[in-house]
């Protein structure tokens, strides 16, 4: 019985450490996602400004090239955001499973 109790205590400690680590990762990913969303908004604002400048300008080619580049960057940022959101969901699910296992002990 004593060895079993010691083993369970060790398991509880390991689960607590895993829970802390997952919480840190989750917090980090959340911050990264927020920052990337802000960058996407900024780039969209730049793109809109570029289109306004294109309409006001006699030289449309540089604005069009810049707009295409912004669209590609926005698409890459959105893909990165989706990837990070997916990873965050995975970490949150793992954290929930760990917490439920901990509660069952």
C-alpha positions, 0 to 999 in steps of 0.5 A: 500500500505504501509503495502504491501511495508513493507512486500515486503521489509522484503521479500527482506531482508529475501531473501538476508539473505538466499542467503548469507547463501546458498553462504556460504554453497556452498563455504564450500561444494566446499572446502570439495569436493576439499579436498576429491578429493585430498585425493582420488588422494593421496590414489590412489597414495598410492595404486599404490605404494602398488602394486609396492611394492607388485610386488617387495616384496616376501611377497604379503599378507600384500600388498594385504590386504592394497590394499583391504583396500585402495580400500574400502576407495577410494570407500567410499570417492568417494561415499562421494564426489558424495553425497557432489556434489549432495548436492552442486548442490541442494544448487546452484539450491536453490540459483538460484531460490532465486536469480530469485525470488529476481530479480522478486521482 
